[in-house]
């Protein structure tokens, strides 16, 4: 992203733009884009939406709306324009020339947030790979330094090779190197999974839309201190801990994974295959849903779409409707456990509050039943005692 400040610096005034093409899930208020912008260190100062039958090939929004946005941006002192949809390289380039301001899209915004939040070596590699793959499509006369360079003795490239070709080759080399390093990480994870299989470990992964409360529930279940906050993409790196279930006398493996979001860039899905593999290889998925959100149905659909894309669509699930404490009495469900029709599959559902602990004991009972149904109980003497409920 162009000149994005660090989270604690002065935040750049930003104009948010969304185009309604008549597709479902259009965010009329651009609330999620605004939250993403704030998370990345920007300050939304205005929101502009419009309707079109199809994107304009050159400017995405058409010249008339582009002129309107340019005038508004000048009046408000905006430093950046941010689109809620993905822009083609040509559209982005044309808009920047027309508006005379940096223009970025939802894809690069999410990449920037991931870059800020990644902590582990693997996470940083995955984000860098996705960022380079994104930038590789935007090297067509994108910068003013694209002057023709003469080749010569001691210089890479032949006579007349342009700076853009050098940039493309450099990015290609970096992509190849990062893919090789990630392949090594994937092999290491595969070895770890084989070891878990030999130990007959029951594995559970928490999945869900970003900011649904996965990390808070994870901390509550295993008494861990994984980072949790009321913000988008608070957790990027997979964290795995052991959870003791006394009724079956055994430990199970519980993993907290990266949150999903609408229009999650495919490059990120590909880059995070090693991390998302925890979900693919799980025996059970805890699909955490923010039941206080007005768009929870759309969020469930987005998560199911990503799970299907990564090959985890057929893994058994328990729907965990979290944030029960955020519902007033009129919205509180009369029954806290039932069965939910998830794409035609009857799926256990439980309402709880990971924040205050209501319903967590009932969830542990559901997990116990799932383990019993999958594998016979193991003697307590062969497993960890209850006072080692959480282990690194």
Secondary structure, 3 states (H helix, E strand, C coil): CCCCCCCCCCCEEEEEEEEECCCCCCCCCCHHHHHHHHHHCEEEEEEEEEECCCCECCCECCHHHHHHHHHHHHHHCCCEEEECCCCCHHHHHHHHHHHCCEEEEHHHHHHHHHHHHCCCHHHHHHHHHHHHHHHCCCCCCCCCCCCECCCCCCCCCCCCCEHHHHHHHHHHHHHHHHHHHHHHHHHHHHHHHHHHHHCCCEEEEEEEECCCCHHHHHHHHHCCCCCCCCCCCCCCCCEEEEEEECCCCEEEEEEECCCECCCCCHHHHHHCHHHHHHHHCCCEEEEEEECCCCCHHHHHHHHHHHHHHCCCCCCCEEEEEECHHHCCCCCCCCCCEEEEEECCEEEEEEECCCCCCCCHHHHHHHHHHHHHHHCCCCCHHHCCCHHHCEEC
